């Protein structure tokens, strides 16, 4: 044991990737680095997280109720059909995420809160991106942030 701990955020991203892995004809990655991989792709990455202490006293261990914003970003090359192509993948993402809002009991709840689109012209060919933001609610203790309670 190296003493290295995987944070619960990583565990949650891994679980989301596993649930999306069977979507046909798309590469699913646990990263935001879509330009360097084969498109179309679905990238899963953390945006922000807020934490609230549940403890009213100073007794250890402190418990945190966390709200994690996870981006599930769909990237496609075909700009002229970007909306249509991305929506095909988005529907499959939504179905898989809705099938179990607790991600197999890993989290308390997950819900789609926002979807936005952009065209990224910084890549060799312009890339159409649809970003779906899911809010994930889960709990940990302060001394064991890798374990969801």
C-alpha positions in Angstrom: 0.0 0.0 0.0 1.5 3.3 -1.1 -0.8 5.3 1.1 -2.3 7.0 -2.0 -6.0 7.4 -1.8 -8.4 7.9 -4.7 -10.8 10.7 -3.9 -14.5 10.0 -4.1 -14.7 12.4 -7.1 -12.5 10.0 -9.1 -14.6 7.0 -8.0 -17.7 8.8 -9.2 -16.2 9.8 -12.5 -15.0 6.2 -13.1 -18.6 4.9 -12.3 -20.1 7.4 -14.8 -17.6 6.4 -17.5 -18.4 2.7 -16.9 -22.2 3.4 -17.3 -21.5 5.2 -20.6 -18.9 2.8 -22.0 -21.4 0.8 -24.1 -22.7 3.7 -26.2 -21.8 2.7 -29.7 -19.4 4.5 -32.0 -18.1 7.0 -29.4 -14.9 7.1 -27.3 -15.6 7.6 -23.5 -12.8 9.2 -21.5 -12.3 10.2 -17.9 -10.7 13.5 -18.9 -11.5 16.9 -20.5 -8.8 16.4 -23.2 -11.1 15.6 -26.1 -8.9 17.1 -28.9 -6.2 14.5 -28.6 -8.6 11.5 -29.0 -10.8 10.0 -31.6 -14.1 11.9 -32.2 -16.9 11.6 -31.5 -16.1 11.4 -27.8 -17.7 11.7 -24.4 -15.5 13.3 -21.8 -16.3 13.1 -18.1 -14.7 15.6 -15.8 -15.3 17.6 -12.6 -16.3 21.2 -12.8 -16.9 22.4 -9.2 -17.8 21.0 -5.8 -19.3 22.5 -2.7 -19.2 21.0 0.7 -21.3 21.6 3.8 -20.4 20.2 7.3 -23.2 18.2 8.7 -21.8 18.3 12.3 -23.1 20.8 14.7 -20.4 19.9 17.2 -16.7 19.6 16.8 -16.7 15.9 17.3 -14.6 14.0 14.9 -14.9 12.8 12.3 -16.5 15.7 10.5 -19.1 14.6 7.9 -19.5 16.5 4.6 -22.5 16.7 2.4 -21.1 17.4 -1.0 -22.6 18.7 -4.3 -20.4 17.8 -7.2 -20.9 19.3 -10.7 -19.7 16.8 -13.3 -19.5 17.6 -17.0 -20.4 15.0 -19.5 -19.2 16.6 -22.7 -20.0 15.2 -26.2 -17.6 16.3 -28.9 -18.3 15.8 -32.6 -16.4 17.0 -35.8 -19.4 17.5 -38.0 -20.3 21.1 -37.3 -23.2 21.3 -39.7 -24.9 18.4 -38.1 -23.5 18.9 -34.6 -26.8 19.4 -32.8 -28.4 16.3 -34.3 -25.4 14.1 -33.8 -24.7 15.3 -30.2 -28.4 14.9 -29.3 -28.3 11.2 -30.4 -25.5 10.7 -27.9 -27.1 13.0 -25.3 -30.3 10.9 -25.3 -28.2 7.8 -24.6 -26.3 9.5 -21.8 -29.6 10.7 -20.2 -31.1 7.2 -20.4 -28.0 5.6 -18.7 -27.8 8.3 -16.0 -31.5 8.2 -15.3 -31.5 4.3 -15.1 -29.9 4.6 -11.6 -29.7 8.1 -10.1 -27.6 6.7 -7.2 -25.0 5.2 -9.5 -25.4 1.8 -8.0 -25.7 3.2 -4.4 -22.5 5.1 -4.7 -24.1 8.5 -4.4 -27.4 9.9 -2.8 -28.7 11.5 -6.0 -27.7 12.8 -9.5 -29.7 15.1 -11.7 -29.1 16.9 -15.0 -29.1 20.6 -14.3 -27.8 22.2 -17.5 -26.9 21.6 -21.1 -25.0 24.1 -23.3 -23.2 24.0 -26.6 -20.2 25.6 -28.2 -18.0 25.3 -31.2 -14.3 25.0 -30.4 -12.2 26.5 -33.3 -8.8 25.9 -31.6 -8.5 22.4 -32.9 -7.3 21.4 -36.3 -10.9 21.0 -37.4 -13.6 22.9 -35.6 -15.3 20.7 -32.9 -18.9 20.9 -31.9 -19.3 20.4 -28.1 -22.5 19.7 -26.1 -21.8 19.9 -22.4 -24.3 18.3 -20.0 -23.8 19.2 -16.4 -25.0 16.7 -13.7 -25.2 17.6 -10.0 -24.2 14.7 -7.9 -25.0 14.6 -4.2 -22.8 12.4 -1.9 -21.4 12.3 1.6 -17.9 11.6 3.1 -16.1 12.1 6.3 -13.3 14.6 6.5 -10.7 12.0 7.4 -11.6 9.6 4.6 -12.5 11.6 1.5 -12.2 8.5 -0.7 -15.1 6.7 0.8 -18.7 7.7 0.2 -21.0 7.2 3.2 
